[in-house]
Amino acid sequence: MTENVITTDTLVVGAGQAGVAMSEHLTRLAIPHLVVEKNRIAEAWRSGRWDSLVANGPAWHDRFPGMTFPGSHPDSFVAKEQVADYFVAYADKFKAPIRTGVEVFSATRLKGRPGFRVETSQGIIEAQRIVSATGPFQRPVIPAIAPQDSALLQLHSAQYRNPEQLPDGGVLVVGAGSSGVQIADELNRAGKKVWLSVGAHDRPPRTYRGRDFVWWLGVLGLWDAAANQPGKEHVTIAVSGARGGHTVDFRQLAHQGITLAGQTEGFHQGVVAFQDNLATHIRTGDESYLALLDAADLYISRHGLDLPPEPEARYFMPDPDCMTHPVRTLNLQQAGISTIIWATGYATDFSWLKVDAFNQQNHPQHHRGVSSEPGVYFLGLPWLSRRGSTFIWGVWHDAKYIADQIAIQRQYQHYRPDDTEA
Ligand SMILES: Cc1cc2nc3c(=O)[nH]c(=O)nc-3n(C[C@H](O)[C@H](O)[C@H](O)COP(=O)(O)OP(=O)(O)OC[C@H]3O[C@@H](n4cnc5c(N)ncnc54)[C@H](O)[C@@H]3O)c2cc1C
């Protein structure tokens, strides 16, 4: 029996923002392609985030160039469902060839001829090229130190939805990036007793001298930075668009009732140990905050901008007691903690992509998304080309570059020596 095989030039795997952006640029260049998505378009924004999540950046910034957020004030922070709706509407705008409910199980190089054989839940696809747009945050990571204690509810931030989901009792939130601080704040406001374990982080001001920090990062060229400063490669960034957007201020969170602690070291017989580094992490976060204010002030004076001074942005609240006398160990039962939320990030999963495009640590080998394996491209990965690569607007520019590279390769492949000229 012959196999029913769908053929296409470029197969894009995943229809989150990366897949939609990729499809737009391939469409513009008239490159035949297909996008397959195992769930729905932009599924991560619907079912992979907590209920109250809004975009971290304002609507004027966190979008694709070709469309504004319908019905949203440009300075507002759009709710996650609206973000998902936006990508559905955007894909519809140019009739993106997206097939949802199609999961890719494996992709292997064809033998003896160019291209790839892709096995999916809906049959076989053969493609000359594959763009992996399967997302930077695929597999929730819970560190191995997590206790084996069945009396505790343990959730990754990807599974957290709202305070009502949790049993009575206190909550330990591990990780103080954008997810951890927002979840801790929400739980504290809902009346829960919350401990927040704080690691290394950067925390920009939400706004300074009348401009959102996304604007400052833009004019200062920091979104385009090709790599984070050495030593800061894995430092998380604590920002929030919740309640109209505000600067993440750990001292304020503590004064509101959250107990801050250092990085979580481990668990032993119902006792959690924290490292003695809370004050260091908070002060390093302060330094990153102040560095942005300094860079903004310098930019304003150099360019003669008329933006209102904001000296109060440099005043910090007094250090809270939990910072000056940090808790080093905590008996979970005695503290009444019934839940641990691990806001400890994500890993990628390329187990389906069975090609020679990975290094010994199993990380994709690529330059700006063009992989070491001809015909394989990656999109949406952290620092793919720049700081902005995982963000909505940044992935659009990376997709444009990759589409251009695909067009260039197609030109080479279609070249035949012209035998009409003698
Ligand atoms: C809590 C949180 C908040 C964020 N907030 C913002 C923000 O405010 N602004 C911003 O710019 N960025 C934000 N980001 C970062 C980023 O924008 C999102 O993570 C975004 O979802 C990434 O888009 P993506 O298309 O690269 O990946 P995803 O949205 O994860 O899309 C990948 C798609 O691939 C599909 N897929 C995976 N494997 C397969 C397979 N084998 N076969 C078929 N399909 C497959 C998945 O179902 C998924 O739909 C946030 C991230 C997180 C975690």
The ligand as an ORCA input file, in Angstrom:
! r2SCAN-3c Opt
* xyz 0 1
  C       4.296     33.440     32.292
  C       4.820     34.002     31.006
  C       4.472     35.302     30.647
  C       4.961     35.860     29.464
  N       4.606     37.130     29.158
  C       5.099     37.691     28.026
  C       4.729     39.013     27.663
  O       3.972     39.671     28.365
  N       5.223     39.555     26.541
  C       6.055     38.843     25.719
  O       6.470     39.371     24.690
  N       6.429     37.601     26.046
  C       5.964     37.002     27.171
  N       6.333     35.719     27.493
  C       7.314     35.032     26.649
  C       6.758     34.478     25.319
  O       6.120     35.520     24.654
  C       5.779     33.336     25.487
  O       6.385     32.312     26.213
  C       5.270     32.796     24.145
  O       4.248     31.868     24.391
  C       6.355     32.121     23.317
  O       5.851     31.907     22.004
  P       6.348     30.764     21.046
  O       5.494     30.781     19.844
  O       7.818     30.858     20.860
  O       6.103     29.443     21.900
  P       4.699     28.833     22.373
  O       3.695     29.886     22.628
  O       5.021     27.893     23.480
  O       4.232     28.030     21.079
  C       4.820     26.826     20.678
  C       3.715     25.947     20.132
  O       4.294     24.749     19.622
  C       3.388     23.689     19.830
  N       4.146     22.444     19.784
  C       5.141     22.047     20.615
  N       5.598     20.816     20.254
  C       4.887     20.446     19.172
  C       4.896     19.273     18.339
  N       5.753     18.258     18.568
  N       4.013     19.201     17.309
  C       3.163     20.231     17.048
  N       3.112     21.358     17.820
  C       3.963     21.464     18.859
  C       2.802     23.993     21.198
  O       1.541     23.374     21.369
  C       2.705     25.521     21.178
  O       1.432     25.997     20.809
  C       5.841     35.106     28.632
  C       6.184     33.805     29.009
  C       5.690     33.253     30.183
  C       6.089     31.844     30.578
*
